[in-house]
Amino acid sequence: MAVRVPNPYTDSATLPLFSNRDFSDTHRTAVCPEQVLPVKHTLQPTVTGTSVLGFTFDGGVMLAADTLGSYGSLAKLRSLCRYKEVTDKCVVVASGDYADFQYIERNLDFLTVKSNALSDGHHYTPNSIFSYLTRVMYSRRTKINPLWNRLIVGGYEDRTPFLGYVDERGIAYESPTLATGFGLHMSQPLLRDAYEKNPALSEAEALSLIERCLKVLYYRDCRAHDKYDVVSITDAGIKKYGPLTLEGNWQIADYVVGYD
């Protein structure tokens, strides 16, 4: 009598080690080795936003970001909103991959909707939102699948301004002045100098300072844009400025010679 030889590719009792049971987290159904694909992570961002800024003024916090989404060196999307209103006194702005920022936005929406559904009188403070994002970013980093963003969390709670930074590696800190991207090199010195000279700038003075910093970035960062959004968070709530437009002056470009 002929003896049937088990087929390792079709008999579930003898599935090999490279079967879909060993790749359950990839949601694949293939059992043949040539059909099993490797797990793929984002190796570099696709559509990105450049620098975002944060500044603490007398009675609140101000955040700013331009509206450009760059596809490589192509200025592809020119009206992106790169900030997220998490609560009525907390805003998150992001530079880096815009798709990853949309993922973060969905997580924050789920977090706040779940909290509001409890109707227990409690709400998330800017500090708690910042703490949550530090854990999310560090968790994804440890899985070698980071979210390619650098975030600034700004808020106002109990008459105290809050400003925190967290990046794709989970590195996090708080400071009265913050910037990401080229803003770390070009705008942060201007913000720190203004804050050290007068830590109690008015909202109007802070807005003028932010405009100056964004203009510096627009002149020197080829991924920057002349249209930008500014958000102010005070005890009264969130106030939006924009989209605003910078008034650039390129007459000095005639003096830039000898680089052909």
C-alpha positions, 0 to 999 in steps of 0.5 A: 500500500502506498504511503502518502508523504506529508506536504509541508506547504499545505498540511497545517500539522506540518507547517514549516518554521517560515509559515504565516504563524511565525509572521502573524504580526505582518497579517500575511496568509501565505505559507510558501516561502516565496510568498512571505515578504519581509516586514517593511518600516519607513526608512526615510520621510516622504512628505515633510515639513520643516522647522516649527517654533515655540516661545513662552511670553507673559501669560501664555505660549506661542507656537508657529509653523509654516504651511509647506509640505515638501516632497523631497525638494519639490514644494508640493503641498502649500496649505498644510496645517501642521498643528493639532489642537488636543484640548482647549489649552494644549496644541502640538506642532510637528516637523518631519513626516506628515503621514506620521503626524497624521497617525499621531493626530489620530492617536490623540483624538482617540485619547481625548474622545475616550477621556471625554466619554467618561464624563468624570470631570477630569481632562488631560493637561499639557504636561500629561499630553507631553508625557504620553507623546514621549512614551509613544515616540520612545516605544516606536524607537525601541521597535526600530520603527520610529515616527519621523517627527519632532514635536513641540507641545505647548499649553497653559494650565493653572496659570502656568505656561508649558512648552516641551520638545520630543523627537523621533528617538524619544529624547524629551525636555522642557524649555521656555524657547524651542525650535526644530530643524534648521530653527535650532541653529537659526531661530533658537539663538534669536528666541533665547536672546529675546527671552533672556533680555525680557522673559515677560514679553507681551503677546504682540511682542512675541508675535513680532519675534516669531515673524522675525524668526520665520523670516530668517528661516524663509531666507536661509532654509530652502524647505521653508515657505512664506505662508505660516500659522501661529497659535497662541495659548493663554488662560482664555484659550487658543487664539489662531493667527493665519495663515499669514504671509511674510513680506520678503525682500530679495534685493540683496540677492543681486550682491550674491555673486561668484557661486556659479 
